[in-house]
Amino acid sequence: MAKIPITIEKIKRLYKSFRSDDNSENEVTEYLISITEKGQIWDKTIRCNIKELTKLRDEISELIESTTTAEKLNIKNDKANILDRHYADDELCQNCTYKLTNHCLTCIFDLQSPLERKLFLALNKQYVRFETQYPLNWRGEKISIEGKSYNNPKNNFKEVLTVADFYIEKRDIKLCVYTDGHTYHERTEEQAQRDKRIDRKLQELGFKVLRYTGKDLNESADKIVDEIKKWI
């Protein structure tokens, strides 16, 4: 993270008033702004009073307030407008630690559901390293899904075994984590059988698989993260 090479310190200066009949000293408070310029031997210093320092603070605050979401994240306005709508109305965005960071781009644009976003935030909160929307082929290799469709014989989606919601690899552990919007009892027979086939194949290829329902996540996302951390 870049650090701005500026420091500000409060200093006291004594002076004698020539208008006073006695020989007493007065004290005045000033502020010393030091700027460390790369390649220079000496720092540049500026001495100012509280009024001048307050003016500088207000100008900086005004500049920051006028900076748009697009400018803060270096993204296009259409994406920034979507983020601003989420910041205003989305419950998960309220008081989020990662607001106006690049985590927002993953959370809003890459993840497929509020459940994934909830687990994404919980994993980040406990500093778990992971990848999102991780596609694997039938040999257990990471594969690109860009442009794939079931109608394209040269780039067919059938080559994809699964897209894990979250993928974590640490030492000899390869972990695929999934979130489901329905409970185990709500899944259709076809959905249940499909998930079982994927899980079985992943296990044959050396992966560990964890699946969580919306109920699991809504009741205790932190407990799920603790369980994931035990695996890795």
Sequence and secondary structure as in RCSB ss.txt:
>XXXX:A:sequence
MAKIPITIEKIKRLYKSFRSDDNSENEVTEYLISITEKGQIWDKTIRCNIKELTKLRDEISELIESTTTAEKLNI
KNDKANILDRHYADDELCQNCTYKLTNHCLTCIFDLQSPLERKLFLALNKQYVRFETQYPLNWRGEKISIEGKSY
NNPKNNFKEVLTVADFYIEKRDIKLCVYTDGHTYHERTEEQAQRDKRIDRKLQELGFKVLRYTGKDLNESADKIV
DEIKKWI
>XXXX:A:secstr
     EEEEEEEEEEE TT SS  EEEEEEEEEEE  TT SS EEEEE HHHHHHHHHHHHHHHHT  HHHHHT 
 HHHHHHHHHHHHH GGGTT TTTTSTHHHIIIII  SHHHHHHHHHHHHTT   EEEEEEETTS B   TT BT
T TTSBGGGEEEEEEEEEEETTEEEEEEEESS TTTS HHHHHHHHHHHHHHHHTT EEEEEEHHHHHH HHHHH
HHHHHH 
